[in-house]
Amino acid sequence: LQKAMDNGLHMPSEAEAIEEFIIVATTYGDVLLRLLNSQKREQVESFFVTAMSTCIQQFIIARKPDWKFNHADWTMVLRFYACGMTGVILDLCRKKDVDYKQLSVQLAELLSGNLI
């Protein structure tokens, strides 16, 4: 997961960065499911949320470097998107036939506000 986050921060697009997380969730799905069904669940979820927050923060800063924001709003926006995307990505642990590209594009579009 750390490698996915590091790779994601250097990807040219949001979709490609998100795809790194999707690949981790599906490649290591069995291991992640065991961890999620153990006492380590909180740690796994927290690590994913933190990693997603870091990537999302970078996406927003890159897209809107002059954006003026209220700290409470910034924290809420990051947490909202990070928790939602983490939930979707961790749900993939149960699936074997995931279209990485399509899902990563959909999540990137949702994040950018273009999906809805």
N, C-alpha and C positions, 0 to 999 in steps of 0.2 A: 504494500500500500504506500509505503514511503517512496518507493521508486515511481509509482504511478503519479503521486503528487509532484515529485521533482520533475518527471517527464512532462506532466500536464502544465506546469508553470512555463515550460519552454516551447509549447506547441504554438503553431501560428494561428490556430483558431480555437474558439471555445468548444466546438463540437469535437475536435481532435483531443482536447484535454479531457473532456468528459468521457470520451471513448476509453481512455486509459483506465478510469475507475470501473467502467463497465467490464472491461476485459479482466481486471483483477477479480471482480465479484463472480464472474462466470467461470473463470479458470480455477479459482480457489473456492468455488461454491461449497463443496463438501466440507472443507475445513472451516469456512466461515459459518456454515450452518451449525456445526458442532460447537463452535465458540459462542454463537448466538443462543444456543440451547443450554449454555453452561453459566456458571457464575461470572464469566468474562464478558457477558453480553453488554453491560454498561460500558466497559472499556473499549470494546470493538465499535460500538455505536459512537462513542465520544471521539475516538480516533478518526472515524469516517467523517463525522460532522466537522471536526477541526480541519481536516484536510480539505474538505469541500469548501469550507469558509475561506480558507487561505486562497484557494484557486478562484473562487467567486470574487473575492476582494480584488485580486489581480485583474480579473476580467473587467470589473467596473472601473478601476483606476485607469486601465489602458484605454477604455472606451470613452471615459469622461474625466480626463485628468484635472479639469478646472471645476469639477462639480463641488458645490458648497453643500455641506450636509450637517445635520444635527447629529451628534454622537449617538443619542438614543435611537434615532431613526436608522442610522447606519448599522448599529448592532442588531436591531430588529430585522432589517432587510436581510442581512447576512445569515442570521439564525434561521429565518423563515425558509430561504432558498436552500441553505445547507441541509437543514433537517428534512425538507421535502425531497430533495435529490438523493440524500442518503437513504431514505425509505424506499424510493423507487429502485435504486441500485442494489440495496441489500435484498430486496424482493427477488432480484434476478438470480440469487444463489440457488433458488429452487428450479430454475429453468435451464434447459440445455440448448435450445435452439433460439438464440437471441440474435436479432439483426443489429449488430453493434452500431453500424453506420446510421441506420434510420433512427434508432433510439437516441444516439448522441446528438444528432441534428435536431430532433424534437426537443430534447432537454435544453439545448443551446438556444433554440428559438423561444422556448418558454422563458428562459432566463433573460433574453433580450427584450421580451415583451411583444414579440412578433407572432407568437402562436395564438394568442387570444386577444 
